[in-house]
């Protein structure tokens, strides 16, 4: 081979969709990422996971992965139910992806050099896919197994934050067995929580995102319905006290010298919704303010806490950290998101755009970091 022969471009498998209730948001994110990847620098293999868990070849067509007339996209729209399935390697000595159809010899789709998993929620953002990729020996963008699991489970996320000295709001956890065995006792425990912290409270699935399954409870008569709604998404739920203050978000991105925080953003009160819920975020496109109107001291503090949260959960690549700036001037962390919404209207890319990192640069930085990072224990 002559010295002037160009090196092959890294091949990126963009994996999206999935079995969680955030399937459509993942498809939206994939469309934006596919549109932003520099095709002069990378080859791309889009892989969609249907809502029932089948891995399918997907078109490299970002326009088909957008909201149309308030209708959310899904992998099923561009995947034949009778088509074959995509299979990732299970042998770390090679990275060949195959395509298998019934009664046919599997076809090679070539090797992949890195995976960009843009799945949100369980079965993708919670460490399950990350574990599979570790076994396969394929580098991937974002957090590893442990930090992905921690970032998905609001209970253990808060426990870790507390152990690192990060301020968290009052909360109470209800496990499925507790509710099934003695719902009356659980109601009594929640009533005690309310007596101490007052209404309203928020009832949430412990392991879900994009505000799926969340209810604002202003009357205890609404409690059972709120629990049922949360349990549609996760049998374990968390009850949180409503914090009075401003909603502030901050992005964290890993650079060569370590994680850095973006300028923060503020989510203003949403007048057309009870809170910043799924429809406000994605359907009605309620917009945050970037940068947030904070004092220099407040900006420095929320950036410090965001990086501390990133480190506390052993994160890699990227994180969006969500806070409340309470009326007493304290920042209280609500949660982190290890694969935040990545659509053009999402807050994470907007915060980094305002910080001097464009969307395309953001995607490229994450891919390069993944390519330079080996799989295995970290």
Protein Blocks (a to p, Z undefined) as FASTA:
>chain_A
ZZklccddddddddeeijbfklmmmmmmmmmmmmmpcfklpccddddddfkopacddddd
fklmcceehiacdfklmccfkbccddddfbfkbccdcdddehiacddebjafbdcdfbec
ehklnommmmmmmmnopacedjdfklmmmmmmmmlmmmmmmmnopacdddddddfklmmm
mmmlmmmmmmmmmmmnopadddddfbbgehioiacdfbfklmmmmmmmmmmmombdcddd
ddedddddddddddfkoccddddddddddfkbmbdcfklmmmnopacdddddddfklmmm
mmmmmmmmmmmnopghiacddddddfkopacdfbdcfbdcfbfkbmklmmmmmnopafkl
mmmmmmmmmmmpcedjZZ
